[in-house]
Amino acid sequence: MSEASGEVSAIRAARINHLQIFQDELIPMNSANGIVIATVAIQSTGRLKPWQVTTAKQMMLDHLATGISVTALAEACGLSRSHFSRMFKESTRVSAQQWLREQRLRKSKELLEASSMMLAEIALECGFYDQPHFCRTFMRSEGITPQAWKQQAI
């Protein structure tokens, strides 16, 4: 059976009384008297649209110091929380939380290099809970402490 005829069969099967939604979204097209006159199958690529990726990333950057919930990101993209999480990871190869953590670490490195701020101030500025949380996260990522990284960067 070809892929096209498989889609047609899926569409016909869905037109009986209800729609079954798997990976593809099936959207009924109703006439005025409520009878299904056509059903359209939309292939899901499993990835966010470019505007959704841009929106989610910009929202995370705008809330770098305070954080933002995945639910808020999903709502801005018009998706459920779980669907957004899956699609964000498929689109960017990292979870939203991991992407946000990477941006926080990137900003912390910029501040370590260019400012005389104390580690606790950098931690809070970058959205970490406190200095120990920042140091643990930095150490896991870079393999050295923020202070050692700063000395190497200078």
N, C-alpha and C positions, 0 to 999 in steps of 0.2 A: 504494500500500500504506500502510495506517495505521501509526502508531507502535506501537500495541498488537500488531497482527498481525506487525510486524517483530520485536518482542521475542519473541513466541511462536515465530517461525521460528528465531530465534537460540537460543532455549532448546532446541528440537527438534534443531537441528544439533549443539548441544553435548552432547546426551545419547547420541550414537552410541557413541563409545569414549573420548573425552577432552574436556576443557573448553578452549576458547580464551578467554583473558581479554584484552579490549581495554580500553575505558574502563569498561565495566560489569564488576562482579565476578559470576561465576557460581558458585554454591555447590551441589554435588550433595547430595541427600538420599538416603542409601542404606538399603535394607532389610537384614534380617539376613543374607541370602545374597549380598550384594554387588551386587545388580542396582539400577541407578538407577531409583527409583520417582518421583522428582520433582526438578526443578531450579528454584531460585529465583534470579531476577535482581535484583540490588540496584543501583539507579542511583547513580552516584557524582556528587556535586555539584562535585567538584574543590576543595572547601573543607574546612578542618578543622572539626570540631565545636567548639562553644563551649568545652567542657571542655579540648579539646586546645590551643586558642589560649591559654587561661588558664594551663594547665600549662606550656606552652613559654615564654611570657612571664615567668611567675614564676620558672622555673628560670634563665632568662637574667638576671633581676634579682638572684637569689640568688647568681649567679656573675659579677656585673658586674666585679669586680676581677681575677678569675682567668680568666674565660672558660669556656666550655663547648662541647663539640663538637656539631656538628649530629647526629652519630650518637647521642649521649646523649639529645638532645631527641627525635629520631625514635623511639628505643626507649621513652621515657616515654609517647609518644603511640601506640605500637603500630603504627608504620609503618616502611617502609624509609627510608633516608636520602634517596634521590632523590624518593620519593613525598612525604615530609614537606616537603622543600624546595619542591617545586612547589606543594603545597597551602598551605603557610604564605604563600608569595608571593601566591597567588590570594586568600587570606583577608584579608591585611593590606595588600596592594598594595606591599609591600617585602619583600626577602629577609630571612631570619633574621639574617644578618650585618649588613645595613643597619639593621634594627630595633635590634640590640644596639649598633651604633655611635651611633645617635641617642640611645639611653638613656645611653650613656657621656658624650656631649656635653651632654645635659641635666643630668646630675649634675655635670659639670665646671663648668657655668655657675652652678649653685647654690653650689658651693664657692668659685668665683671671687668671687661676690657676698658670701657670708656668712662667709668665713674669711680668715685671714691666712696660709694655707698657701702654700708656694712652688710654682711651676709643676711642678717635678719631683715633688713630693709629690702634687699633684692628679693628675698624669698616672698615677702608679702606683696611687693610690686608685681611679681610674676605669677601670683595666684597660688603659691604653695601655702599650706596650712601654717607652717612655722619654719624656723631655720633647720631643725633636725630633719623635717620632712623634705625640704629642699636638698639638704646635703645627701640624704639617703637616695633620693631620686637621681641626683646628679652623679653620685658614685656608681649607681647601677648602670647608668647610661654611658658615662665616660671612662669609668675605671679608676678615676682619681677624684679627690675632693675638689670642691669649687676653689678653695684657697690655693691648692697646688696647681690647678688649671690656670688660675689668674697669674701666678708667678711664672709659669711657662709662657703665657701669652705676652707678658711684658717684655 
